[in-house]
Amino acid sequence: MKSIYGILIAGCVVIGLTACAKKQEPVVEPVVQETPVEEVAQVNTVNEDSLAALERDRLEAERLEAARRRLQEMMDRLMSEDVYFDFDRSELTAEAKELLGQVGAILNQEPRFTITVEGHTDARGTEDYNMTLGGLRSTKVKDFLSAYGIASERMETISYGKEKPKVDGNSESAYAQNRRANFRVNVK
């Protein structure tokens, strides 16, 4: 009887252990759907098109920035140049004509530029006389540029007489720097 009880106990232990054992989940192989070659080609084309568009946009932005810098340099150069005149004169000197040739070349290169030619005088003379002389100086510059091929609609003149000196002082060197015409540039 002991052996029957022993067999029964051993059988219960085996059944208990088997029942408590973790059930193993069945292994399921993942289902891989194959993408047709045409769809893969379309995705690659879309990515290549997107990259090409981004590259075109980048190149266009670089081109526009280079053009903007070039325009700014041209404007700065024009605005930094002054045409100087002899005392009590509005005739252009040889040096002034050479400078105006360069100004004309810049204006021909960039048709979006319009300019205002500002005429100035030194502090000597009456206000009326200096306003008239400043006007004559700015008109002479405009006439030269018109003869150079710049449309007169792209230029206007103004006289400041002695109101806006470049250099303060009553010396001949100060006077010489104030007898001038200078440019203000606008972009259409």
C-alpha positions in Angstrom: 0.0 0.0 0.0 2.9 2.2 0.6 4.0 1.8 -2.9 0.5 2.7 -4.2 0.5 5.8 -2.1 4.0 6.6 -3.3 3.0 6.2 -6.9 -0.1 8.3 -6.3 1.9 11.0 -4.7 4.5 10.9 -7.4 1.8 11.0 -10.0 0.1 14.0 -8.3 3.5 15.8 -8.1 4.1 15.2 -11.8 0.6 16.4 -12.7 0.9 19.4 -10.4 4.3 20.4 -11.9 3.0 19.9 -15.4 -0.1 22.0 -14.7 1.9 24.8 -13.1 4.5 24.9 -15.8 4.4 27.9 -18.0 2.7 27.3 -21.3 4.9 28.2 -24.1 3.4 30.5 -26.6 3.4 29.2 -30.1 6.0 30.8 -32.3 4.4 32.9 -35.0 6.5 33.8 -37.9 6.1 37.5 -38.9 4.3 38.1 -42.1 6.4 40.2 -44.4 4.6 41.9 -47.2 6.8 42.5 -50.1 6.5 45.9 -51.7 6.2 45.8 -55.4 9.2 47.2 -57.2 7.1 49.9 -58.9 6.1 51.3 -55.5 9.7 51.3 -54.3 10.8 53.2 -57.4 8.0 55.8 -56.8 9.2 56.4 -53.3 12.8 56.8 -54.4 11.7 59.2 -57.2 9.7 61.3 -54.7 12.7 61.5 -52.4 15.0 62.4 -55.3 12.5 65.0 -56.5 12.3 66.5 -53.0 16.1 66.6 -52.6 16.4 68.2 -56.1 13.8 70.8 -55.2 15.6 71.6 -51.9 18.9 71.9 -53.8 17.3 74.2 -56.4 15.8 76.4 -53.5 19.2 76.6 -51.8 21.0 77.6 -55.0 18.3 80.2 -55.8 18.7 81.6 -52.3 22.4 81.8 -52.7 22.0 83.5 -56.1 19.6 86.1 -54.7 21.9 86.8 -51.8 24.9 87.3 -54.1 22.8 89.6 -56.3 21.7 91.6 -53.2 25.3 91.9 -52.1 26.3 93.1 -55.6 23.6 95.7 -55.6 24.5 96.9 -52.1 28.1 97.2 -53.1 27.2 99.2 -56.3 24.9 101.5 -54.3 27.5 102.0 -51.6 30.1 102.9 -54.3 27.8 105.4 -56.0 26.9 107.0 -52.7 30.5 107.3 -51.6 31.6 109.1 -54.7 31.5 112.9 -55.0 32.0 115.0 -58.1 34.1 118.1 -57.1 33.9 121.5 -58.7 36.3 124.5 -58.9 35.4 127.7 -57.0 32.4 129.5 -58.4 32.1 127.0 -61.3 29.6 124.4 -62.5 31.7 123.0 -65.4 32.8 119.4 -65.0 36.5 118.8 -64.6 38.3 116.0 -66.4 38.5 114.1 -63.1 34.7 114.6 -62.6 34.0 113.3 -66.2 36.1 110.2 -65.5 34.2 109.5 -62.3 30.8 110.1 -64.0 31.8 107.6 -66.7 32.1 105.0 -63.9 28.8 106.1 -62.4 27.2 105.8 -65.9 28.6 102.3 -66.3 27.1 101.2 -62.9 23.7 102.8 -63.8 23.7 101.0 -67.2 24.4 97.7 -65.5 21.6 98.1 -63.0 18.5 99.6 -64.6 16.6 99.4 -61.3 18.7 102.2 -59.8 17.3 105.7 -59.9 19.5 108.5 -58.5 19.1 112.0 -57.0 22.0 114.2 -57.8 22.5 116.6 -54.9 24.4 119.9 -55.7 26.4 121.7 -52.9 28.5 124.8 -52.6 31.0 126.1 -50.1 30.0 128.7 -47.4 30.9 131.7 -49.5 28.3 133.7 -51.3 24.7 134.5 -50.7 22.1 131.9 -50.0 20.3 132.6 -53.3 23.5 132.5 -55.3 24.6 129.2 -53.7 21.2 127.5 -54.2 21.4 128.5 -57.9 25.1 127.3 -58.2 24.2 124.0 -56.4 21.3 123.5 -58.9 23.6 124.2 -61.9 26.2 121.6 -60.6 23.6 118.9 -60.1 22.1 119.7 -63.6 25.5 119.4 -65.2 26.0 116.0 -63.7 22.5 114.9 -64.8 23.2 116.2 -68.3 26.5 114.3 -68.6 24.8 111.1 -67.4 22.0 111.6 -69.9 24.6 112.0 -72.7 26.1 108.8 -71.4 22.8 107.0 -72.1 21.1 107.1 -68.7 17.4 107.9 -69.1 16.6 111.3 -67.6 13.5 109.7 -65.9 15.9 107.8 -63.7 17.6 111.0 -62.4 16.4 114.0 -60.4 18.3 116.9 -59.1 18.2 119.0 -56.0 20.3 121.9 -54.7 21.3 122.2 -51.0 23.6 125.2 -51.6 25.7 125.7 -48.5 23.1 124.0 -46.2 24.8 120.6 -45.9 28.5 121.0 -45.8 30.6 117.8 -46.0 33.3 119.5 -43.9 32.9 122.3 -41.4 35.5 125.1 -41.5 36.5 128.2 -43.3 39.7 127.0 -44.9 40.3 126.4 -48.6 40.6 122.7 -48.0 37.1 122.7 -46.3 35.7 124.8 -49.1 37.1 122.5 -51.8 35.4 119.4 -50.2 32.0 121.2 -50.0 31.9 122.3 -53.7 30.5 119.0 -54.9 27.6 117.0 -56.3 26.9 113.6 -54.7 24.4 110.8 -55.3 21.5 109.3 -53.4 20.5 105.9 -54.9 17.0 104.4 -54.9 16.0 100.9 -56.2 12.8 100.6 -58.2 
